[in-house]
Amino acid sequence: MYSFIVTYDLNGLGKKYEDLISEIKTYPKWAHINESVWFLKSDKSCKEIRDNLLNYLDEDDSIFVAKLTGAAAWHNVMCKSQYLKDNL
């Protein structure tokens, strides 16, 4: 399985994050890093993950998905640091 970083911006008022977040949580491993930034693990490609999550975005929203190398550094993230260390 590969590690990915997913970040998004839902533009405009009244956006519903629940469906997007629920879909992110269906991946085998995930962590909520910052408000609109998630770590996840998957056998899928960046494009496949992006295309899947696009189903939960509007045309004016943005998303970025990148495969991680395993090297990372962080400070004051929302999830537990040990979880990231164990799963990157």
Backbone hydrogen bonds, N-H to C=O, Kabsch-Sander energy under -0.5 kcal/mol:
donor,donor_aa,acceptor,acceptor_aa,energy
2,Y,42,S,-2.7
4,F,40,L,-2.7
5,I,66,A,-2.5
6,V,38,W,-2.9
7,T,64,F,-2.5
8,Y,36,S,-1.7
9,D,62,S,-2.0
11,N,9,D,-0.8
15,K,12,G,-0.5
17,Y,15,K,-0.7
21,I,17,Y,-2.8
22,S,18,E,-2.6
23,E,19,D,-2.0
24,I,20,L,-2.3
25,K,21,I,-2.1
26,T,23,E,-1.6
27,Y,24,I,-1.6
29,K,41,K,-0.7
31,A,39,F,-2.4
33,I,31,A,-0.9
33,I,37,V,-1.7
34,N,37,V,-1.5
37,V,34,N,-1.9
38,W,6,V,-3.1
39,F,31,A,-2.8
40,L,4,F,-1.9
41,K,29,K,-2.3
42,S,2,Y,-2.1
49,I,45,S,-2.4
50,R,46,C,-2.9
51,D,47,K,-3.0
52,N,48,E,-2.1
53,L,49,I,-2.6
54,L,50,R,-2.1
55,N,51,D,-0.5
55,N,52,N,-1.1
56,Y,53,L,-2.2
57,L,54,L,-1.7
61,D,58,D,-1.6
62,S,9,D,-2.5
64,F,7,T,-2.8
66,A,5,I,-2.2
68,L,3,S,-3.1
78,M,33,I,-3.3
84,L,80,K,-1.5
85,K,81,S,-2.5
86,D,82,Q,-2.5
87,N,83,Y,-1.5
88,L,84,L,-2.3
